[in-house]
Amino acid sequence: MRDMNEVVGTHDVVLVTLDTLRYDVAVASAAAGRTPEFSRRFAWEERHAPGNFTFASHMAMLAGFLPTPAGPGPHPRLFASAFPGSETTSPLTWRYDAPDLPSGLAEVGYHTACIGGVGFFNKQTALGSVIPDMFAESHWAPEFGVTCPDSLDHQVDKAAEIIARTERRLFLLLNVSALHQPNHHYLPGASGDTPETHAAALEYVDSRIGRLFAALRRPTFVIICSDHGTAYGEDGHTGHRLGHQVVWTVPYAEFVLA
């Protein structure tokens, strides 16, 4: 684990959540050579999601509870809000006296920005405003959403614009919607969502994510992970917000771009 006390204040921080991405699909796609941009930067780590659907998982992650390594712990956390008795706060953890990570980073001079994808970021309802309202600026548009086949292209355009005009240290959350159902439009001829269309959506994301990395102008600590997986009929289950292993087991990676 990196000493996050040396990262915060010297690096921008970017959290990319690949909404609904399954660990098994991510690993198989990498092994098959279908995600070269990801593979040249990192290997996926198996972790357990902090929640089994988008809202719960993002609320946990933005409180410092990122996906937990799958092996026995305890596992020190990168970020932690100060509270007594925490067994996962170590000397390498960056601690803040605020209720959430965006607020904590803002207190030490970061500009915070959120680019939403799925409905919990759309700011069209009170619930859809909870997560975006944690940030100094937040963005959502229909072309960022789950029904737009070019959603990540539009999201990266917005990310590049934010990065280019932000002079302060930046904390950016990008919630990628492309993996979320419906995703069958990424596989020609498919009439419904399957693990194969899920993999095709991931291939699309990999083909576009390099534009985000290229837009970063300063040393940046990057976290890329899924918030939860989803079921495509395993043991009779479909979707998420349920306790199946394909939902709880997620891919995770972190790295520094100089």
C-alpha positions as CSV (number, residue, x, y, z in Angstrom):
1,M,0.0,0.0,0.0
2,R,1.2,3.5,-0.9
3,D,1.6,6.1,1.8
4,M,-1.4,8.2,0.9
5,N,-0.1,11.0,3.0
6,E,2.5,11.5,0.3
7,V,-0.1,11.3,-2.5
8,V,-2.7,13.7,-1.2
9,G,-1.5,17.2,-1.9
10,T,1.0,16.2,-4.5
11,H,-1.2,14.3,-7.0
12,D,-4.6,14.8,-8.6
13,V,-6.9,11.9,-7.7
14,V,-9.2,10.2,-10.2
15,L,-11.7,7.6,-9.3
16,V,-13.2,5.7,-12.3
17,T,-16.1,3.5,-11.4
18,L,-17.0,1.0,-14.1
19,D,-20.6,0.6,-13.1
20,T,-21.7,-3.1,-12.9
21,L,-18.5,-4.6,-14.3
22,R,-18.1,-8.2,-13.3
23,Y,-14.7,-9.5,-12.1
24,D,-14.9,-12.7,-14.2
25,V,-15.7,-10.8,-17.4
26,A,-12.9,-8.3,-16.7
27,V,-10.3,-11.0,-16.2
28,A,-11.4,-13.1,-19.1
29,S,-11.4,-10.1,-21.4
30,A,-7.9,-9.2,-20.4
31,A,-6.7,-12.8,-20.9
32,A,-8.2,-12.8,-24.4
33,G,-6.4,-9.5,-25.3
34,R,-9.7,-7.6,-25.7
35,T,-8.7,-4.8,-23.3
36,P,-5.2,-3.8,-24.3
37,E,-5.3,-0.3,-22.8
38,F,-6.2,-1.6,-19.3
39,S,-3.7,-4.5,-19.6
40,R,-0.7,-2.4,-20.4
41,R,-1.3,-0.4,-17.3
42,F,-2.3,-2.9,-14.6
43,A,-3.6,-6.4,-13.8
44,W,-7.1,-6.6,-12.2
45,E,-7.2,-7.4,-8.5
46,E,-10.0,-9.5,-7.1
47,R,-11.9,-7.6,-4.4
48,H,-15.3,-7.5,-2.7
49,A,-17.7,-4.6,-3.3
50,P,-18.7,-2.4,-0.4
51,G,-22.3,-2.6,-1.7
52,N,-24.4,-4.6,-4.1
53,F,-25.9,-1.7,-6.1
54,T,-24.8,1.7,-7.3
55,F,-26.0,4.0,-4.6
56,A,-24.9,1.9,-1.6
57,S,-21.5,1.2,-3.1
58,H,-20.7,4.7,-4.1
59,M,-21.8,6.1,-0.7
60,A,-19.4,3.7,0.9
61,M,-16.5,4.4,-1.5
62,L,-17.0,8.1,-1.0
63,A,-16.7,7.6,2.7
64,G,-13.3,5.8,2.1
65,F,-14.5,2.2,2.0
66,L,-13.2,1.2,-1.4
67,P,-13.6,-2.5,-2.5
68,T,-11.9,-4.8,-0.1
69,P,-9.1,-7.3,-1.1
70,A,-10.6,-10.7,-1.4
71,G,-8.1,-12.4,0.9
72,P,-8.2,-12.4,4.7
73,G,-7.6,-9.0,6.3
74,P,-7.5,-6.6,8.0
75,H,-6.8,-4.4,5.0
76,P,-5.7,-0.8,5.6
77,R,-7.7,1.8,3.7
78,L,-6.3,4.5,1.4
79,F,-8.6,7.1,2.8
80,A,-10.5,7.3,6.1
81,S,-12.7,9.8,7.9
82,A,-11.4,10.2,11.4
83,F,-13.3,8.1,13.9
84,P,-12.1,6.2,17.0
85,G,-11.6,2.4,16.9
86,S,-11.1,2.0,13.1
87,E,-9.2,-1.2,12.5
88,T,-8.5,-0.4,8.9
89,T,-6.9,3.0,9.4
90,S,-3.1,2.7,9.4
91,P,-0.2,5.2,9.4
92,L,-0.3,5.0,5.6
93,T,-4.0,6.0,5.4
94,W,-4.8,9.6,4.6
95,R,-7.2,10.7,7.3
96,Y,-9.6,13.6,7.1
97,D,-12.0,15.3,9.5
98,A,-15.1,15.4,7.2
99,P,-18.1,13.1,6.6
100,D,-17.0,12.2,3.0
101,L,-13.9,12.0,0.8
102,P,-14.8,14.9,-1.5
103,S,-15.4,17.2,1.5
104,G,-12.1,16.1,3.1
105,L,-10.1,16.7,-0.1
106,A,-11.8,20.1,-0.6
107,E,-10.6,21.1,2.9
108,V,-7.0,20.7,1.8
109,G,-7.4,22.6,-1.5
110,Y,-8.8,20.2,-4.0
111,H,-11.4,21.1,-6.6
112,T,-13.9,18.3,-6.7
113,A,-15.9,17.2,-9.7
114,C,-18.3,14.4,-10.6
115,I,-19.3,13.1,-14.0
116,G,-22.3,10.9,-13.6
117,G,-23.5,8.0,-15.7
118,V,-26.3,5.9,-14.2
119,G,-29.5,7.3,-12.8
120,F,-28.2,7.8,-9.2
121,F,-26.2,10.7,-10.7
122,N,-28.8,12.3,-12.9
123,K,-29.8,15.2,-10.5
124,Q,-33.4,14.9,-11.7
125,T,-34.7,13.8,-8.3
126,A,-33.8,14.3,-4.7
127,L,-32.2,10.8,-4.6
128,G,-30.4,11.4,-7.8
129,S,-28.8,14.5,-6.3
130,V,-27.3,13.0,-3.2
131,I,-24.0,11.9,-4.6
132,P,-23.5,14.8,-7.1
133,D,-24.2,17.3,-4.3
134,M,-21.0,16.1,-2.5
135,F,-18.9,17.7,-5.2
136,A,-18.2,21.4,-6.0
137,E,-19.3,20.7,-9.6
138,S,-21.3,17.8,-11.1
139,H,-22.5,16.9,-14.5
140,W,-25.0,14.5,-16.0
141,A,-26.7,14.5,-19.4
142,P,-28.7,11.9,-21.3
143,E,-25.7,11.3,-23.6
144,F,-23.7,10.2,-20.5
145,G,-26.4,7.6,-19.6
146,V,-27.0,3.9,-20.1
147,T,-29.0,4.1,-23.3
148,C,-26.3,6.0,-25.3
149,P,-23.9,3.7,-27.1
150,D,-21.3,6.5,-27.2
151,S,-21.7,7.5,-23.5
152,L,-18.0,7.3,-22.6
153,D,-17.0,9.4,-25.5
154,H,-19.2,12.2,-24.2
155,Q,-18.1,11.7,-20.6
156,V,-14.4,11.9,-21.5
157,D,-15.1,15.0,-23.5
158,K,-16.5,16.6,-20.3
159,A,-13.6,15.2,-18.2
160,A,-11.0,16.7,-20.5
161,E,-12.7,20.1,-20.3
162,I,-12.7,20.0,-16.5
163,I,-9.1,18.9,-16.4
164,A,-7.9,21.6,-18.8
165,R,-9.5,24.5,-16.9
166,T,-8.7,23.3,-13.3
167,E,-5.6,24.9,-11.9
168,R,-5.9,23.5,-8.4
169,R,-5.4,19.9,-7.4
170,L,-8.4,17.9,-8.7
171,F,-10.5,15.0,-7.4
172,L,-12.6,13.7,-10.2
173,L,-15.2,10.9,-10.0
174,L,-16.2,9.4,-13.4
175,N,-19.1,6.9,-13.2
176,V,-18.9,4.9,-16.5
177,S,-22.4,3.8,-17.5
178,A,-21.6,1.7,-20.6
179,L,-21.4,-1.7,-18.8
180,H,-24.8,-1.3,-17.1
181,Q,-27.8,-2.8,-18.8
182,P,-28.9,-2.3,-21.5
183,N,-25.5,-3.2,-23.1
184,H,-26.6,-5.5,-26.0
185,H,-26.1,-2.6,-28.4
186,Y,-22.3,-3.2,-28.2
187,L,-22.6,-6.6,-29.8
188,P,-24.1,-6.6,-33.3
189,G,-27.1,-8.9,-33.7
190,A,-27.6,-9.4,-29.9
191,S,-31.2,-9.1,-28.8
192,G,-30.6,-9.1,-25.1
193,D,-28.0,-8.6,-22.4
194,T,-25.6,-11.4,-21.7
195,P,-22.0,-11.9,-20.3
196,E,-21.0,-11.6,-24.0
197,T,-22.6,-8.2,-24.5
198,H,-21.1,-7.2,-21.1
199,A,-17.7,-8.1,-22.4
200,A,-18.4,-6.1,-25.6
201,A,-19.3,-3.1,-23.6
202,L,-16.0,-3.4,-21.7
203,E,-14.1,-3.6,-25.0
204,Y,-15.7,-0.3,-26.0
205,V,-14.7,1.3,-22.6
206,D,-11.1,0.1,-23.1
207,S,-11.0,1.6,-26.5
208,R,-12.0,5.1,-25.1
209,I,-10.4,5.2,-21.7
210,G,-7.0,6.1,-23.1
211,R,-8.3,9.6,-24.0
212,L,-9.0,10.2,-20.3
213,F,-5.4,9.2,-19.3
214,A,-4.0,11.4,-22.1
215,A,-6.0,14.4,-20.8
216,L,-4.4,14.3,-17.4
217,R,-1.8,17.1,-17.1
218,R,-0.2,16.5,-13.6
219,P,0.9,13.5,-11.5
220,T,-2.3,11.6,-10.9
221,F,-3.3,8.7,-8.6
222,V,-5.9,6.7,-10.5
223,I,-8.3,4.2,-9.0
224,I,-10.4,2.1,-11.4
225,C,-12.9,-0.4,-10.0
226,S,-16.4,-1.7,-10.3
227,D,-19.0,-0.7,-7.8
228,H,-20.7,-4.1,-8.0
229,G,-21.3,-6.9,-10.5
230,T,-24.5,-8.2,-12.0
231,A,-26.1,-11.5,-12.7
232,Y,-27.2,-12.9,-16.1
233,G,-29.2,-15.9,-14.9
234,E,-26.7,-17.5,-12.6
235,D,-28.6,-19.7,-10.1
236,G,-31.8,-18.1,-11.3
237,H,-30.6,-14.5,-10.5
238,T,-30.8,-11.5,-12.8
239,G,-29.5,-8.0,-12.1
240,H,-27.9,-6.8,-8.8
241,R,-29.0,-5.6,-5.4
242,L,-28.7,-9.2,-4.3
243,G,-26.1,-11.4,-2.6
244,H,-24.6,-13.6,-5.3
245,Q,-20.9,-13.9,-5.8
246,V,-21.0,-12.4,-9.3
247,V,-22.4,-9.3,-7.7
248,W,-20.1,-9.1,-4.7
249,T,-16.8,-9.9,-6.6
250,V,-15.4,-7.0,-8.5
251,P,-12.2,-5.9,-10.3
252,Y,-10.0,-3.2,-8.8
253,A,-6.8,-1.5,-9.9
254,E,-4.8,1.6,-8.8
255,F,-1.7,3.2,-10.3
256,V,0.1,6.5,-10.7
257,L,0.3,8.5,-14.0
258,A,3.4,10.7,-13.9
